[in-house]
Amino acid sequence: MANSENTVAVQDAKNALEEVLAELLEVRWGPPSTNNLGWDPDLVLTVKQAGKKYTLLVLVKSSGTPGAIAEFAGKAKAWGNRLPGYPVLVAPFISSRGRGLCKEMGLGFVDLSGNAFLRFNGILIERWGKESIAKEKRIQKHLFSTKATWVIRRLLSEPERAWKFEELSAEAAVSIGQAYKVVNKLVSEGYLEKERGSIKLLKPGELLDAWAEIYRFDRQDISGYYCPLKDQDKIFGSLKSMDDYALTLGAAASLLAPFVRSTDVYVYVKKDMDKLINALNLKPVEFGGNVYLVKPTDKAVFSDIQKINELLIVSNIQLYLDLYNYPMRGREQAEHLREQLLGV
C-alpha cells in the first residue's frame, strides 16, 4: 500500500466507498499505480453511470483533520495529468470544517462515520449524520478547553504576530508542554502554521468563529440585583471608584461600539462581590433586576482589561464571545463590534 503509515485498513475504505456508491453507480476496482515517489493513490476505482466511466483516485489516511486534507490536496496536485481522475480522501472522520475545505479544493471524501462528499462530472453525493454533529462537538470541546483558550486568546489578541513557543507559553500563562499540545492541535485543524521556529495564525477569523459557536456566557454564575441608581450613567459613576470588576455585554458595548440599546448592566466581579454590592446599594431579586454580577468560570475573562471613560471593560475578544450567543440581539451587537474593532 502506498500510504503504509495508515491505521485505516484498505478493506474498510473499500467498504465505505462501496456503501456510498453502490446504490447509484457500478463500481470496478483497479490496482493502484506505483512509482518511487510514494505519492500514488492507495486505491483506484472506476465508476460507471449512464454509459460513462469516471476514475476515482483514493488516498486512505488515519486522520481527516484539515491539516491532513491540505496535505492530500498537495498530493492530488502532484498526480496531475499523470494520473487523471477525481481525488477522494478516506479517513475515520471528517469534520464540517474539513468538509468545507474539500469543497473549496475540489476534493471528495468518505469517512468511516458514514459522511461523504463526492462531486464529479455532474454527479453529487453528500451525506452528514447526526452522530457526526455530536462527535464534532466533542472535538471542539477538547480544542477549546479552558487552558487551550488561554493560548488561543493570546494568539487572537495579536493575529499578525509571529510567536516563539517560549513567548506564547509565558504570555498565556501555561507550560511550554501545554502550549506545544495546543499549537499542534491548531496546526492539525488548519488554524496555525509553524515555520522556522515561529508560530503564526493562518485564519484568525475562522478560529474566532469556531470558539464563538461553542462559547456560552450563561454557563457562568450570574446573580440579578436591583440598583436604585436606575440611570446607567449613575451606575457607571459609582463604578469608577472601584477596581475589582469588568463590564461586559450591552453596557460594555455602549462604550466601545454602540449599536443596540441596553439598560441592563452586566459586571464580572474578580474577588470581593460584597464590596460592589454595598457600593451600588444592590438588592437581590429573582426577576426585574437592572444590575447583574457574574462570577466567571475562567479567570482569563480579566485578560487585557480596557479602561474607557474611567470604567474597566473586558477585552474586545471577550466581549465578542459574551455577546455572540446572547439573546436580545446579542449576535447583531457582536458582529458590529467585530466590524468596528476586531479586525478578524
N, C-alpha and C positions, 0 to 999 in steps of 0.2 A: 504493500500500500504506500502511495507516495507520501502521505502525511502520517508517518509512523508514530508520532507522539500522541496520537488521539487515544482517548479512552472510550469514545463512542464507537461501537462496533459498526463495521460496514453493513452487516446484515440488518442492524437496527435502522440505519439510514435508508437502506433499500425498502424496508417495510413501511417506514414513514412516508417515503415518496410514493410508493405504490398505493397507499391508503388515500393520499391526496389526489392522485392522478387517475386511479383505476376506473372510477365511475364515468369519467369524461373521455379518456384517451386510451389508445392502445400503446402499451409500453414495451420496449425491447431494449435489453441491456447489452452494452458493448464493453469490450475491455478498455481500461484507461490507457491513454497514450503515456509513454515514458520517455524521459530524457535525463541528462545528467544534472539538470538544474534543480530538480526536486520541487518544481512548481506546478507540475501537471495535476489535473483533477484526479480525485480518488475514484470517481465513478463517472461513466459516460452512458447516457441513455438516449434512445430515440423515441419520441412520442409522435403519434400519428392521429390526425383528425381531419375529416372531410378530404381524405386523399392526399393531404400534405404532411410532410415529415419535418420534424424540428429536433435539433440536438440540444440536450441539456448537459452542461459540464458541472459536476458536483464536487465540492470540497467538503469533507467531513471534519468538523472541529470539536474539540472538547469544551469550547467556550463560545458563546454567542454574544459577547459584550460588544459595544460599539467599537472598541479598540480592535477586536478580532475581525469585525466587519470591515473596518478600514484597511486592515492587512489583507483581507480577502479581495477587496477592490483592487489593491495593487497587484495581486497575483493574477486576477482576471484580466487586467490591462496588459500584463506581460504575455498572456496567452495570445492576444492579438489575433491576427489573421492566420497564425499557425494552427490554432485550434478554434475555428469558428463555432459559435454556439452561445446559448444563454447560460450565464454563470449562476449557480444555485448553491447556497450555503446550507448545510445541515448541522445542527447543534442541539444540545439538550434543551435550551430555552433562549428565545429571542424576545427582548422587552419591546414595549411600544416605541421607545426611543430608537432601538435597533431597527425596528420595522420601518420607521421614518427614514433612517439612513439608507436602508436597502432601496426604498422607493426613490430616494433622491439620487442614488448612484446607479440606478438601473440594474440592480441585482435582485435575485429571487432568494427566498429562504423557506425552509421547512424545519420545524423543530419537533422534538420528541414529546412536547406537551400538546401537540395537535394544532399548533398555529402554522399558518402558511401565507406566503405572498408570492405569486408567480404571475408575471405579465410579459408575454412574448407573442409576437405575431398575431395580435388581436385576441389572444386567449388571456383571461384574467381569472385567477383563483385567489380568494382571500378569506382567511379564517382567523378568528380571535375568540378564545373561550373565556368563560367566567373564571375558571380556575387560574388562568393566567393573570387576570387582574389581581387576584389575591396574592399570587406569587410575586408579582411586581411590587405590590405594596410592602411585602416583607423585605425585598431587596432595597427599596427606597428607605425603609425604616432603618436598615443597617447603615446605608450610606449617610443618612442624616441623624445618626446617633448624637448624643449631647457633645461628647468631646470631638467628634468629627466635625460638627458645625463650628466649633471654636476655630478650627483650621480653615474651614470654608468661609467663615466670617472675615478672617484676616485677608484671604485671597480676594474676596469681593470688595473689601474696603479700598484696595488699590489694584484694580483689574488689569492695569497695564504693566505692573511691576514684575520684573524677573526676580524670583526669590531663590535664596540658598536654603538648604534644609535647616541649617542652624538658626538662620534668621526667622524662618517660618515657625519653627518649634518654639523659640523664645517668645516671639510676639503673640503666638496663640496660646501660650502657657500650657503646652503639652510636651511630653517627652519626644526625643528625636524618633524613637521607635514608633510612637503613636502617629507622629507626623508622616513618617515613611509609609505606614499602612494606609492612611487616608489618601495620601498623594497617589499611591499605586492604584487604589480603587478609582480615584478620579481620572487617572490616566486610562484605565481599562474602560471607563464609561465615556471616554472621548472628550472630557471637560478640560483636561490639562495636557501639557506636553513637557517632557524632560529633555533638555538639550544642553550639552556641555556643562553639566553640573548645576544647572539652574532649572527652575520650575516656573511655568507661566500659564495663565489661563488661556484657553483657546476660545471658549464660548461662555463668557460670564453671564450673559443674559439667559441662556438656557439653563445654566446651573441655578440661578436665582429662581427661574420658573419652577424647576423641579422641587426646590426647597419650599417655595411658597405653596405649592399644591398640597403638601402634606402637613404644613405647619398650622396649628390651631391656637389662637390666642386664648380661647375659652377653656383650655385644659389646665389653666393655672387657677390658683386660689384667689377669687375675686369677691370682695365684700362691698355691698352698697350702703351709702350713707346719705343722709340729708344734711346739707350745709345751709345755714340761714343766710349766708352771703350768696344770694341767688344769681347775682350778676357774675359772669365768668371772669371779667376783668378784676373784680374784687377778690375772687378766689386766687387768681394769679398774683395779685398784690400781696396776699398773705404768704404765698409760697416763696416769694422772692427772698425772704429772710432765712430760708431753710436750705439744707444741702444734702439731704438723705433720700432723694426721690428722683424720678424722671417721668415727665409727661409722655403720654402716648395717645394713639387713636386720634379722634377728631380734634381734641384740644391741642395736641402737638401739631397736627396738620394745619390748623388755623394759623399757626405762627410761621410755618415753613412754606407751605404751598396751598393756601386756602382754595377749596373747591366746593365741598359740601358743608353746609352749615350744621354745627353740632353744639348743643348746650351742655352735654354731659362732660365731666372731667375725669379721665382715667389716669391714675398715677401709680407707677411702680414704686414700691417702698423698699429700700435696701435693708434697713435694720429696725429702727425704732418707730413702729407704727403708732404707738400711743402719743408720741410727740406731735406727729402730724394731725392726729385726731383732735388733740387738745388745741392746737394752733388754729384749726379751722372750725372748732366747736361742732364737730361732726356727731350726728346721732344715727345709730344703726337702723336701717329699715329693710324690710323684705321686698317692698315694691316702691317705686316712685322716687328713688334716690337721684341725686344730681352729681355726686362725687363717688367714685369707685376706686378702692385701694386694692392693689394687686401684689400678691406675694409671688414673685417669679419662680418657676421651676428650674430656671437656669440663670446663674449669676451673670452670664455673658450679656444679658439684656442691658447691662450698665456699661458695656464696652463702647468707647467712642462717644460718650455723652457730649451733647452740644449745649451751648449757652446762648439763648436768643432772648433779648429784652430782659436780661437778668433771670430768666427761667431755664431750668435744666430739662432737656428733651432727649429722648433716645436717639440713637443714630438713624440716619435715613434708611439703612438696610433693615434695622429692627422695626421701624415704623411701617415700612412697606409690608413686612411679614405680618405684623399685627393687623393691618388693615385688610389684607388681601382676601381672607375668607370671613371677614367680619360682616354681619348683616347691616342693614340700614345704609346701603350704598358704599360700603367699605371698599369694594372692588374698584368702583369708579374713582374714589379718592386715592387709592393705591396707584392706579395707572397714571393719574395726574401727577402724583408725587414722582413717580418713576420718570415720566416725560420731562418734568421740570428739573429734577435734581440728581437722579441716579446715574444716568448716562450709560446704562447697560440694558 
